[in-house]
Amino acid sequence: MKKVLQVILITTMVLLNAQNSANRFFYELTYKPNKDSAKLEKEMMVLDIDQNKSLYQSYEKIQIDSITGIMIKEASKTGFPDFKKIGNRRTRFTHQISKSYPIREVVYKDRISMDHYSFRENPKLDWKISDEKQKIGTYNAQKATADFGGRKWIAWFTTEIPFQDGPYKFYGLPGLIVKVGDEAGNYSWELKGNKKTDHIAEVSSIEELMNQTGLFVSKEITKEKFTEKYEQYKKDPLAGIRQMLGQVPADVKVSDDFSLSKEMRAAEKQMKEHIAQNNNSIELPGRNK
C-alpha cells in the first residue's frame, strides 16, 4: 500500500510539473528604429507557451526583472537597492502580449511614462497560405501572407511544432510561426532556439512591489484610448513626472550645482530626441488592418 501511495504521489508531482512548465521560444527581432534611416538593430524576444496561454516579451526585460527581484530582496535587508546591478541594461520594447488558448483575442500591456495600461483586441489576420516551402533553421516551413497594421507580412510556419501561435500578435496558422517579417524590411522575427522554462510569469518583480505599496495600478482601457494617451506622451513625455513633482517649487535647488527645472528641461529634450529617433512603429498609426 505504501509503494502504491508513493507511485501515486510521484505521478501527481510529474503531472503537476508538466502542467506548470512552459516552452520558451527565442526569436531574434531585426528592426529599423527610424523610418528615414537604413540602420537596423536587433533584440532577442521570447514567446513562452504552456497548455493554456502564451506570453511574448523582450528577453532583456525578463533579465532586468530577474535582477530587480534580487535587488528588492537585498533592499529588504539593507534598506537600499544596489542599482549598479542593472547597469546600462535597457530594452527598446517594454510591452507584453498574452494570448489565451484557444486564441480569440490578444491582450497588449505596456507602460506610458509612469502609468501601466492594457487593452484587448482581435487582430484581423486573414492569412493566405501558399504552396511554397522552405527550410527555416532546422524546420520545414510553409509560406503564408497577410495584411496587418498597415504592412504586408510574409510568414513561414512549421507543422513540426504544433502551436498555432507566433511572436508579437501573429497567430492562426497550422503550426508555430518560425519566421515573419514585413515586405519592406522594417521588422522581422526569426526563431533561433527553444527550451523549457518553469512557468509563465506575467507580473514582474517591480509590478509586484508597486502593487504591494499601492503605487502601481494597471488600468485596462481601449486600444483607441491607449493610442490617444501615447500620442499625448510623445508631445509631453514628462507630464506624469511633472504632475508628481507639482508640490515641489520649480526653482528648487538641492545644491549650488543642481537645479530641478534645469534637469527637467534637459531630460525632456533627451526624451523627445529619443522619441524622434524611434519613430518606426510595428503597426502604422491609424492602420488597424
C-alpha positions, 0 to 999 in steps of 0.5 A: 500500500505504501509503494502504491501511495508513493507511485501515486504521489510521484505521478501527481508531482510529474503531472503537476510539473508538466502542467506548470512548465512552459516552452520558451521560444527565442526569436531574434527581432531585426528592426529599423528604429527610424523610418528615414534611416537604413540602420537596423538593430536587433533584440532577442524576444521570447514567446513562452507557451504552456497548455493554456496561454502564451506570453511574448516579451523582450528577453532583456526585460525578463533579465532586468526583472530577474535582477530587480527581484534580487535587488528588492530582496537585498533592499529588504535587508539593507534598506537600499537597492544596489542599482549598479546591478542593472547597469546600462541594461535597457530594452527598446520594447517594454510591452507584453502580449498574452494570448489565451488558448484557444486564441480569440483575442490578444491582450497588449500591456505596456507602460506610458511614462509612469502609468501601466495600461492594457487593452484587448483586441482581435487582430484581423489576420486573414492569412493566405497560405501558399504552396511554397516551402522552405527550410527555416533553421532546422524546420520545414516551413510553409509560406503564408501572407497577410495584411496587418497594421498597415504592412504586408507580412510574409510568414513561414510556419512549421507543422513540426511544432504544433502551436498555432501561435507566433511572436508579437500578435501573429497567430492562426496558422497550422503550426508555430510561426518560425519566421515573419517579417514585413515586405519592406524590411522594417521588422522581422522575427526569426526563431533561433532556439527553444527550451523549457522554462518553469512557468509563465510569469506575467507580473514582474518583480517591480509590478509586484512591489508597486502593487504591494505599496499601492503605487502601481495600478494597471488600468485596462482601457481601449486600444483607441484610448491607449493610442490617444494617451501615447500620442499625448506622451510623445508631445509631453513625455514628462507630464506624469513626472511633472504632475508628481513633482507639482508640490515641489517649487520649480526653482528648487535647488538641492545644491549650488550645482543642481537645479530641478527645472534645469534637469527637467528641461534637459531630460525632456529634450533627451526624451523627445530626441529619443522619441524622434529617433524611434519613430518606426512603429510595428503597426502604422498609426491609424492602420488597424488592418 
